[in-house]
Amino acid sequence: MSITLEQAEEHLKAWLNAELSVTTGQSYKIGSRELTRANLAQIRERVTYWRKEVERLQYLKRNGRLPKKVRRYIPIDL
């Protein structure tokens, strides 16, 4: 399944909104009920992932291809 740029941007926006919600209060209690929101570290990981995915798809849209990966190898004499 491939994700479109619009879908990736929507996911990024949702995770940014989740991060904003968590920063206003990690947990709260009303009467005998308690709500604990998601872990901020996990949310930040997902924000980073979706931000990179949006950048990758924007590059693909602009250039018609994905960027080439550069790999370096060091020969080792065994």
TAPEWO-V722170 format. One record per residue. N is the residue number from 1. SS is DSSP state (helix for helix, strand for strand, loop for the rest). Layout:
BEGIN
n = {N | N}
ss = {SS | SS}
END
This chain:
BEGIN
n = {1 | 2 | 3 | 4 | 5 | 6 | 7 | 8 | 9 | 10 | 11 | 12 | 13 | 14 | 15 | 16 | 17 | 18 | 19 | 20 | 21 | 22 | 23 | 24 | 25 | 26 | 27 | 28 | 29 | 30 | 31 | 32 | 33 | 34 | 35 | 36 | 37 | 38 | 39 | 40 | 41 | 42 | 43 | 44 | 45 | 46 | 47 | 48 | 49 | 50 | 51 | 52 | 53 | 54 | 55 | 56 | 57 | 58 | 59 | 60 | 61 | 62 | 63 | 64 | 65 | 66 | 67 | 68 | 69 | 70 | 71 | 72 | 73 | 74 | 75 | 76 | 77 | 78}
ss = {loop | loop | loop | loop | helix | helix | helix | helix | helix | helix | helix | helix | helix | helix | helix | helix | helix | helix | helix | helix | helix | helix | helix | helix | loop | loop | strand | strand | strand | strand | loop | loop | strand | strand | strand | strand | loop | loop | loop | helix | helix | helix | helix | helix | helix | helix | helix | helix | helix | helix | helix | helix | helix | helix | helix | helix | helix | helix | helix | helix | helix | helix | helix | loop | loop | loop | loop | loop | loop | loop | loop | loop | loop | loop | loop | loop | loop | loop}
END
